[in-house]
Amino acid sequence: MPEPTRKLAAIVFTDIVGFTKLTADNQQKASDLLDIQRNEIKPIVESHNGQWIKEMGDGLILTFDTITNAVKCSIKIQEKAKTINDLDLRIGIHLGEILEKEGDIIGDDVNVAARIEPFAAPGGIAISNKVNDALIREADFTTKYLGKPKLKGVGQEVKV
């Protein structure tokens, strides 16, 4: 078994808004939506040199070697999602150290990305202060401070 690998990565979490209700109302439609999400979003991730780590229910975990690729990819994902019925996404992005093991990732920074995703509006992207700090030099992006929430199970202070 290969040894786990530590590395710095931009971590992206996505979640489909209202998926639980959709599943309760129409399981087949919900299942079809997951297939559509995979088929439409995976090529976008690949075109931005992202790694498709896994699907968790209706959510995705992705990693990128650069913050700009993560943000640009997330923007493209949201643009595509807006053209697909019922694919309303929230996205969270954080920069931090991950431990890669057997195709999965773990670590406090992975938890941060997961915990900030709900702060995004439907169709929006929530980023941590670490991502924002890296984007300050990029004229292409405009950000808005949302607050400094206490994130469950996270051992660091995070601004969103």
N, C-alpha and C positions, 0 to 999 in steps of 0.2 A: 504494500500500500504506500503510495507516495506521501511524502511529508507535507503538512499544511504550509502554505506560502503566505507571507505577510506582504501587503503592498498598499500604497496610497491610491485611492480611487474616488471618482465621483460616483455616488450611489444614487440611483433613481428608483423610486417606488411609484407605481400607478394604482389607481383604484377606480372601478366603475361606480358612479353615483347611482343609487337606487337599484342596485343589482339584487339585493335581498328581496325587495318587493317584486321585481320582475320575475325572479325565480319562483316566488310563491304564486304569482299570477299565471305564468306560462313557462314551464321548465324547458320545453323545446326551444322557445324563442331565446331564452337565456343561454342555452347550450349553443345555439347558432351564433349568438352574439360573441361568445368566447372564441369560436372558430374564426369569425370575421376579424375580431381584434388581433388574433395571432397572425392571420394571413395578411392583414393590412399594415400592422405595426412592425413586425419582424424585419421586413425589408428596409424600413426607415432606420431602425436601430443598426442594422448591418451597414447601411450607407454612411453612418456617422461613426463607424468603427467601435460600436458598442458590443458588449457581451450580454447575451440573453441568459441570465442566470437561471431563473425559473418562474413558473406561474404559480401563484398561491390563490386558489379560488378564482376570483375575478381580478386579482391584482397581478402586477408584474414586478420583478426585481431585475434591474439592469445595472451594469457598471460601465464606466468609461475611463480611459486613461487621462482625459483632459476635461476640465470643467466646461470649456466652450463647446466641446462636442456634446456633452450631456445636456447643456441648456439648449443648444440649437436643435438637437434631436427632440427634446421635450416640446419645443415650440412646434416643430413639424408634426409630431404626434398629435398635439392638440388641434392643429389646423386640419389634419386628416380626420380626427374623431368628430369634428363639427360637421363633417359631410356624411356621417353615418348615423342613422336613426338609433336612438337609445344608447349610443356610446358617448356618454358624458363622463369625462375623466377628471380626476384630481391627480396632481403629480407633486411629489416632494423630492428635492435634491439636496444632498449633503456631501461634503468632502471629508474624507477621513480614512483611517487605516482599517483594512479588512483582513480577515484571515480566510483564505480560500482553502477549502478542503472537500475533495471528492465532488467537485462541481457546484458546491454551495458556498455561501459566504456568511460569516458571523462576525460579531464585534459590537461594541457600544455605538460606533459610528453608523453601523447598519440600522440599529434601533432608532437613532436620531432621524435618519431618512424616513423610516416608517412612521415615526411619531409626528413629523411636521407635515406629512402629506394631507391630513385632514384639515389643515389650516388654509389650504388652497380652495378658492371658490371653484364650483363646477366649471370646467373649461380653463382653469387657472393652474399656476405653478407656484408652489411655496418653496423658497430656498432658505438655507441656513445662513448665518452671518459669515461662515467660512466661504461659502459660495459667493455671497455678495461681495466680500472683500476682494476676491479674485476677479470679479467682474467690473470693479470700479474703473479699471483701465480700458474697458471695452465700451466704446461709444455706441455699439449696436443695441445695448440692453438698458432698459429703464426699470428700476425696482422701487418698491414701496415697503416701508417698515410696518410690520403688523403687530409686533409685540415680543415679549420675552416670557413665553409660557413655561410652566413647570412640566416637563415631559416625563411621563410615567416610565420607570425602569431605565432612565438615562442618567449617567453619572457626571454630566457636564452641563454648564450653562449654555443655552442656545437662544439666539435671537432669530426671529422669522421675518 
